[in-house]
Amino acid sequence: MNEAGIRNILQQGEGLQVEFKAARKQLNRDLYETICAFLNRDGGHILLGVKDNGGLSGVDPTCLNQLKKDFATAINNPQKLTPPCYLAIEEVEIEGATLLHIAVPPSSQVHRCNNRIFDRNEDGDFDITDNQSLVTQLYLRKQNSYTENSVYPYFSLTDLQPDLIARARKMAGNRQPGHPWLSLDDAELLTSARLVQHDYQRNVEGPTLAAILLFGKDNTILSALPHHKTDAILRRDNVDRYDDRDDIRTNLLDSYDRLLAFGEKHLNDPFYLEGVQRISLRSHILREVIGNLLIHREYTNPFPAKFVIEREALFTENGNRPHGHGRIDPARFSPYPKNPVIARVFKEIGLADELGSGVRKLFKYCKAYGGHDPELVENDIFNVQIALPVEVVKTSVKTSVKTSVKTSVKTSVKIVAMMKGDEQISAVAIAEKLGLSLRAVEMQIVKLKDENKIKRIGPAKGGHWEVTE
């Protein structure tokens, strides 16, 4: 988080989602109780090096590295916090004082600290372990907030694929030698990963929707979610239909592999050095885009997810439960977990990193790849658009096609010109005239609105465009 964001937290003062701790030379003993309470409630921000009244005391610079090591050790210790939660601790300089910032997302799980359950109330952390009514309410709130926790009591281990569970176990062991999953059988692994839960409202227990999506047989998945689908489409020459397509209706691990193979098949990988080492921009970008598409989707939304490669851009669409609206600005972005259980499994097997890192990596690598920052728009449908480099453009025609990396800029200019000439022109008409997909035009219109270059006056039908630039 940048300095402006930290100052805003300081200005808010302690409350339901803000906690200050002095932590001058060592971490406060009750730090993990606060983290547990934030995870169980609505998430929040913890600032170390700040007095209760908001005054800056700072963290001793000579103790910084040790504090970070102690935090990393404790936060991943299941005896301290269970289930473990992977959090980052960031160093920030404010008015000459060194602070440490911990962003805690709300979790889909009920967490315990030292085997006690804590909840947040105003500016305090309360032990509710012995209050059965409050504990039950907490479980019900989590299950209603995260559909990945929906329990399917009539499904069993026989509806899952043992080879997929074995594959995940092996991947986790390759990523971390001695990983706890290596010593667990299938049932124990599912329980450890919170993929088997108790539904307190119906008083039943069974695998969750997350378990079915990750490890279920294809017919099991489609029984639970008949609309489950990810559509991978290449649309370069045949823009009315497609040049290549993969209709993916399977588990998330195989979905990841098929989407990655589709992207590698149709996207080139230009030479790029990071320092003195060559890295694959394509691999880094695809990893984050595909991870976002599979991990953060609202699976109960029947909207079919799309992964589309066109001449100028790669874009994705997926159903979403938004926690904000509009374009995502990395400088003011606060990550919010959509499916924390699925995200944790992806992290354990090495297919994802900590929450929020994907957005930062996309903004880091997309500019080098296609000449422009990515466009991430959060609404009921989550959209990602990434400009493609000149080298990626392919055609069935033998003559070469020269495409400027600034095509999207030229496209926006054309859209504005069309709106000036016809203030009632529709996005569909613009797409037809430019030979682009409707989604590509809609993304450009969103960007122009955000840049205050155009306004929509009146409803979609019967309204008109006003060009303000």
C-alpha positions as a printed Julia matrix, in Angstrom:
469×3 Matrix{Float64}:
   0.0     0.0     0.0
   1.27    3.5    -0.8
   1.83    6.34    1.67
  -1.55    7.95    0.96
  -3.32    4.72    1.82
  -1.41    4.38    5.11
  -2.22    7.98    6.05
  -5.88    7.27    5.38
  -5.76    4.29    7.77
  -4.06    6.42   10.43
  -6.73    9.07   10.02
  -9.53    6.53   10.5
  -8.18    5.46   13.88
  -8.79    2.11   15.54
 -12.11    0.48   14.82
 -13.77   -2.59   13.38
 -11.2    -2.9    10.58
  -8.18   -0.98   11.9
  -5.79   -1.92   14.72
  -2.61   -0.17   15.91
   0.18   -1.92   17.81
   3.42   -0.44   19.13
   5.69   -3.43   18.39
   8.82   -1.34   18.85
  11.28   -4.25   19.16
   9.08   -7.33   19.2
   5.65   -8.4    17.98
   2.77   -7.93   20.41
   1.61  -11.2    21.96
  -2.02  -10.46   21.01
  -1.18   -9.69   17.35
  -2.38  -13.11   16.17
  -5.61  -12.8    18.12
  -6.33   -9.63   16.15
  -5.46  -11.37   12.87
  -7.77  -14.24   13.82
 -10.58  -11.8    14.66
 -10.13   -9.89   11.37
 -10.16  -13.15    9.39
 -13.36  -14.22   11.12
 -15.1   -10.87   10.67
 -14.62   -8.44    7.74
 -10.84   -8.26    7.39
  -8.85   -5.13    8.15
  -5.5    -3.37    8.44
  -2.92   -3.7    11.21
  -0.18   -1.09   11.59
   2.86   -1.94   13.72
   4.84    0.98   15.09
   1.74    3.04   15.97
   0.41    3.88   19.43
  -3.24    3.29   20.35
  -3.95    7.02   19.92
  -2.51    7.0    16.38
   0.84    8.53   17.3
   3.85    7.24   15.38
   6.34    5.42   17.56
   7.95    3.48   14.73
   9.56    0.08   14.66
  13.23   -0.17   15.67
  15.09   -0.41   12.3
  17.59   -2.85   13.8
  14.75   -5.27   14.6
  12.91   -5.11   11.26
  14.3    -8.28    9.7
  13.77  -10.32   12.86
  10.2    -9.06   13.23
   9.43  -10.08    9.64
  10.96  -13.53   10.17
   9.04  -14.04   13.41
   5.81  -13.04   11.7
   6.36  -15.36    8.71
   7.14  -18.27   11.04
   4.14  -17.76   13.3
   1.55  -17.03   10.62
   2.34  -20.33    8.88
   2.33  -22.31   12.13
  -0.92  -24.32   12.43
  -0.42  -24.51   16.2
  -0.59  -20.69   16.32
  -3.27  -20.03   13.69
  -5.48  -22.71   12.16
  -6.21  -23.05    9.35
  -3.03  -21.13    8.4
  -3.39  -17.91    6.44
  -0.72  -16.54    4.13
  -0.26  -12.84    4.79
   2.37  -10.35    3.69
   3.99   -7.78    5.94
   5.07   -4.55    4.22
   7.5    -1.87    5.33
   6.38    1.77    5.02
   8.15    5.05    5.86
   5.95    7.85    7.27
   7.39   11.09    8.67
  10.71    9.44    9.41
   9.1     6.52   11.26
   9.27    2.95    9.98
   5.93    1.16   10.13
   4.9    -2.37    9.22
   1.55   -2.89    7.49
  -0.44   -6.14    7.47
  -3.53   -6.33    5.25
  -5.85   -9.08    6.52
  -8.62  -10.2     4.15
 -11.88  -11.66    5.42
 -11.7   -15.44    5.23
 -14.23  -18.02    4.14
 -13.05  -20.19    7.03
 -13.51  -19.98   10.79
 -10.01  -19.51   12.23
  -8.61  -20.29   15.68
  -5.66  -18.72   17.45
  -4.04  -20.99   20.02
  -7.15  -23.18   19.62
  -9.47  -20.3    20.57
 -11.98  -18.55   18.26
 -11.81  -14.74   18.19
 -14.26  -12.3    16.61
 -13.99   -8.55   16.06
 -16.34   -6.05   17.66
 -15.68   -2.34   17.21
 -12.02   -1.97   18.27
 -11.65   -5.15   20.32
 -10.94   -8.84   19.81
 -13.29  -11.14   21.73
 -12.88  -14.81   22.57
 -16.2   -16.44   21.63
 -15.05  -20.08   21.85
 -17.35  -20.98   24.75
 -20.38  -19.12   23.37
 -21.99  -21.77   21.16
 -24.59  -19.36   19.8
 -21.97  -16.87   18.56
 -19.8   -19.66   17.13
 -22.76  -21.11   15.2
 -23.65  -17.64   13.86
 -20.05  -17.22   12.72
 -20.1   -20.53   10.8
 -23.43  -19.66    9.19
 -22.16  -16.23    8.14
 -19.12  -17.78    6.47
 -21.15  -20.38    4.59
 -23.61  -17.78    3.33
 -20.86  -15.38    2.23
 -18.73  -17.87    0.29
 -20.54  -20.26   -2.01
 -17.38  -22.39   -2.34
 -18.23  -23.6     1.21
 -21.62  -25.02    0.18
 -21.77  -28.55    1.59
 -22.96  -31.49   -0.54
 -23.69  -34.25    2.02
 -24.73  -36.83   -0.57
 -21.43  -36.64   -2.43
 -18.56  -38.76   -1.16
 -14.93  -39.6    -1.91
 -16.1   -41.95   -4.68
 -17.38  -38.89   -6.58
 -13.9   -37.38   -6.59
 -10.83  -38.42   -8.6
  -8.11  -40.0    -6.43
  -5.52  -39.38   -9.16
  -6.21  -35.64   -8.99
  -5.79  -35.61   -5.21
  -2.53  -37.59   -5.61
  -1.41  -35.08   -8.24
  -2.08  -32.15   -5.91
  -0.23  -33.92   -3.1
   2.79  -34.48   -5.36
   2.79  -30.87   -6.62
   2.67  -29.58   -3.04
   5.6   -31.85   -2.14
   7.61  -30.68   -5.15
   7.01  -27.07   -4.15
   7.81  -27.68   -0.47
   9.77  -30.8     0.54
   8.2   -32.33    3.62
   4.82  -30.7     2.95
   2.2   -31.89    5.49
  -0.05  -33.25    2.72
   2.57  -35.91    1.89
   1.77  -37.85    5.06
  -2.03  -37.56    4.78
  -4.43  -39.93    3.08
  -7.1   -38.53    0.74
  -9.75  -38.03    3.42
  -7.27  -36.35    5.78
  -5.97  -34.08    3.02
  -9.49  -32.91    2.15
 -10.22  -32.2     5.81
  -6.91  -30.39    6.27
  -7.59  -28.2     3.22
 -11.1   -27.4     4.55
 -12.66  -29.16    1.57
 -14.91  -31.19    3.87
 -17.02  -29.11    6.23
 -20.01  -29.22    8.55
 -23.13  -27.29    7.55
 -24.48  -25.98   10.85
 -27.76  -24.82    9.35
 -28.72  -28.29    8.01
 -26.56  -30.21   10.51
 -24.9   -32.25    7.75
 -21.29  -32.83    6.74
 -19.69  -33.53    3.39
 -17.41  -32.28    0.62
 -17.82  -28.66   -0.37
 -18.35  -27.1    -3.77
 -14.64  -26.22   -3.72
 -13.73  -29.92   -3.32
 -15.99  -30.88   -6.21
 -14.58  -28.18   -8.5
 -10.99  -29.06   -7.67
 -11.1   -32.86   -7.61
 -14.52  -33.95   -8.85
 -15.24  -36.26  -11.75
 -16.69  -34.41  -14.74
 -20.2   -35.79  -14.2
 -19.96  -34.92  -10.49
 -19.1   -31.32  -11.3
 -21.91  -30.98  -13.84
 -24.37  -32.51  -11.36
 -23.5   -29.82   -8.83
 -23.13  -27.0   -11.41
 -24.82  -27.85  -14.74
 -23.7   -24.51  -16.21
 -20.0   -25.0   -15.37
 -17.95  -24.0   -18.41
 -14.85  -22.09  -19.5
 -14.78  -21.14  -23.18
 -11.33  -20.65  -24.74
 -11.62  -18.94  -28.13
  -9.2   -17.75  -30.8
 -10.81  -15.1   -33.01
  -8.36  -13.5   -35.46
  -9.32  -14.31  -39.04
 -12.88  -15.52  -38.53
 -14.14  -12.74  -36.27
 -17.79  -13.75  -36.66
 -17.2   -17.2   -35.16
 -13.71  -18.44  -34.25
 -10.49  -19.92  -35.62
  -9.95  -22.32  -32.71
 -11.89  -23.22  -29.6
 -11.69  -25.37  -26.47
 -14.97  -25.92  -24.59
 -13.72  -26.73  -21.07
 -16.13  -28.43  -18.64
 -13.84  -30.2   -16.21
 -12.04  -29.85  -12.87
  -9.98  -26.75  -12.09
  -6.57  -28.45  -12.3
  -7.2   -29.8   -15.8
  -8.91  -26.51  -16.74
  -5.73  -24.67  -15.79
  -3.61  -26.98  -17.97
  -5.91  -26.68  -20.97
  -6.14  -22.89  -20.77
  -2.36  -22.64  -20.43
  -1.86  -24.92  -23.45
  -4.37  -22.87  -25.46
  -2.59  -19.61  -24.61
   0.88  -21.01  -25.36
  -0.39  -22.37  -28.68
  -1.71  -19.03  -29.93
   0.49  -16.4   -28.24
   4.14  -15.82  -29.08
   6.71  -15.21  -26.39
   8.94  -12.21  -27.26
  12.49  -12.08  -25.96
  12.69  -10.27  -22.6
  15.43   -9.85  -20.01
  14.81   -9.19  -16.34
  18.2    -8.03  -15.21
  20.55  -10.5   -16.89
  18.09  -13.4   -16.93
  15.62  -14.17  -19.69
  12.08  -14.76  -18.46
   8.89  -15.71  -20.26
   6.5   -12.77  -20.24
   3.84  -15.0   -21.75
   4.14  -17.55  -18.94
   4.01  -14.92  -16.21
   0.94  -13.22  -17.73
  -0.93  -16.43  -18.52
  -0.3   -17.76  -15.02
  -1.92  -14.71  -13.44
  -4.77  -14.36  -15.95
  -5.74  -18.03  -15.8
  -5.34  -18.14  -12.02
  -7.65  -15.14  -11.65
 -10.2   -16.66  -14.04
 -10.38  -19.93  -12.09
  -9.72  -18.89   -8.49
 -11.81  -15.73   -8.13
 -14.9   -16.68  -10.15
 -18.37  -16.75   -8.59
 -19.25  -20.29   -9.64
 -22.95  -20.06   -8.81
 -23.29  -17.36  -11.49
 -24.35  -19.14  -14.72
 -22.49  -16.61  -16.89
 -20.04  -18.69  -18.99
 -16.42  -17.73  -18.36
 -14.46  -16.73  -21.45
 -10.77  -16.67  -22.38
 -10.56  -14.95  -25.78
  -7.55  -14.15  -27.97
  -8.14  -11.58  -30.72
  -5.84   -9.65  -33.04
  -5.18   -6.8   -30.63
  -5.9    -8.18  -27.19
  -6.41  -11.09  -24.85
  -9.47  -10.7   -22.65
 -11.32  -12.74  -20.06
 -14.79  -12.51  -18.56
 -16.21  -14.33  -15.57
 -19.09  -14.13  -13.14
 -18.18  -12.17  -10.04
 -19.38  -11.14   -6.62
 -18.01   -7.59   -6.69
 -16.5    -5.79   -3.71
 -16.15   -2.56   -5.66
 -17.01   -1.29   -9.1
 -14.99    0.07  -11.98
 -11.37   -0.15  -13.08
  -8.81   -1.47  -10.63
  -6.02    0.95   -9.78
  -3.0    -0.94   -8.37
  -2.05    2.09   -6.25
  -5.37    1.97   -4.4
  -6.16   -1.71   -4.76
  -7.17   -3.72   -1.68
  -7.32   -7.44   -2.53
 -10.44   -9.3    -1.48
 -10.57  -13.1    -1.6
 -13.47  -14.51   -3.61
 -12.75  -18.23   -3.03
 -10.08  -18.45   -0.31
 -10.19  -22.26   -0.03
  -9.63  -22.75   -3.76
  -6.96  -20.03   -3.66
  -5.15  -21.8    -0.84
  -5.05  -25.12   -2.72
  -3.7   -23.33   -5.81
  -1.04  -21.7    -3.64
  -0.06  -24.97   -1.98
   0.49  -26.66   -5.35
   2.42  -23.71   -6.79
  -0.13  -22.33   -9.26
  -0.76  -19.07   -7.39
   0.97  -16.7    -4.98
  -0.21  -14.5    -2.14
  -3.45  -12.56   -2.47
  -3.04   -9.36   -4.53
   0.32  -10.3    -6.06
  -1.34  -11.22   -9.37
  -2.54   -7.68  -10.0
   0.9    -6.25   -9.26
   2.58   -8.76  -11.59
   0.14   -8.04  -14.43
   0.87   -4.32  -14.23
   4.58   -5.11  -14.09
   4.74   -7.41  -17.13
   1.85   -6.39  -19.43
   3.39   -3.05  -20.34
   6.57   -4.82  -21.42
   4.54   -7.41  -23.32
   2.01   -5.37  -25.29
   2.94   -1.73  -24.68
   0.0    -0.93  -22.38
  -1.11   -1.49  -18.81
  -3.74   -4.18  -18.38
  -7.36   -3.16  -17.89
  -9.11   -4.88  -14.99
 -12.73   -3.91  -14.44
 -14.72   -5.22  -11.49
 -18.5    -5.39  -11.79
 -20.99   -8.26  -11.71
 -18.9    -9.56  -14.61
 -15.14   -9.27  -14.02
 -13.2    -8.24  -17.15
  -9.5    -8.37  -17.91
  -8.01   -7.02  -21.14
  -4.34   -7.25  -22.1
  -2.82   -5.67  -25.2
  -0.85   -8.04  -27.41
   2.52   -7.21  -29.01
   3.11   -6.86  -32.73
   4.8   -10.26  -32.92
   1.71  -12.05  -31.66
  -0.46  -11.04  -34.62
  -0.89  -13.98  -37.0
  -2.86  -14.25  -40.22
  -3.7   -16.86  -42.81
  -2.73  -14.37  -45.52
   0.88  -14.76  -46.67
   1.64  -11.06  -46.6
   2.69   -9.74  -43.23
   0.31   -7.71  -41.16
   1.8    -4.66  -39.46
   0.0    -3.64  -36.34
   1.12   -0.84  -34.08
   1.33   -1.52  -30.36
  -0.65    1.68  -30.02
  -3.67    0.21  -31.82
  -5.87    0.43  -28.75
  -5.11    4.13  -28.53
  -6.08    4.59  -32.18
  -9.23    2.56  -31.58
 -10.3     4.89  -28.77
  -9.77    7.9   -31.04
 -11.96    6.27  -33.69
 -14.68    5.57  -31.14
 -14.7     9.19  -29.98
 -14.87   10.37  -33.61
 -17.86    8.1   -34.27
 -19.65    9.43  -31.19
 -19.05   12.99  -32.35
 -20.56   12.14  -35.72
 -23.52   10.2   -34.27
 -24.29   10.81  -30.62
 -26.78    7.91  -30.55
 -24.48    5.31  -32.08
 -24.52    1.98  -30.24
 -21.55   -0.1   -29.12
 -22.75   -2.85  -31.47
 -22.62   -0.48  -34.44
 -19.15    0.74  -33.43
 -17.89   -2.85  -33.2
 -19.27   -3.68  -36.66
 -17.68   -0.6   -38.25
 -14.28   -1.21  -36.63
 -14.31   -4.98  -37.19
 -13.79   -5.61  -33.48
 -15.65   -7.72  -30.92
 -18.36   -6.07  -28.87
 -16.38   -6.85  -25.68
 -13.28   -5.05  -27.01
 -15.36   -1.95  -27.83
 -17.11   -2.02  -24.46
 -13.75   -2.15  -22.66
 -12.58    0.9   -24.64
 -15.81    2.74  -23.76
 -15.3     1.99  -20.06
 -11.77    3.38  -20.3
 -12.96    6.54  -22.08
 -15.58    7.08  -19.38
 -12.99    6.64  -16.63
 -10.78    9.19  -18.39
 -13.76   11.61  -18.52
 -13.54   11.82  -22.31
 -17.13   10.71  -22.86
 -20.38   10.59  -20.9
 -23.55    8.6   -21.35
 -26.61   10.81  -21.04
 -29.82    8.9   -20.37
 -30.47    5.13  -20.53
 -28.85    2.61  -22.85
 -31.89    2.78  -25.1
 -32.98    6.3   -25.96
 -29.94    8.04  -24.48
 -26.96    9.6   -26.23
 -23.21   10.13  -25.97
 -21.6    13.39  -24.94
 -17.95   13.87  -25.91
 -16.2    15.97  -23.26
 -12.59   16.0   -24.46
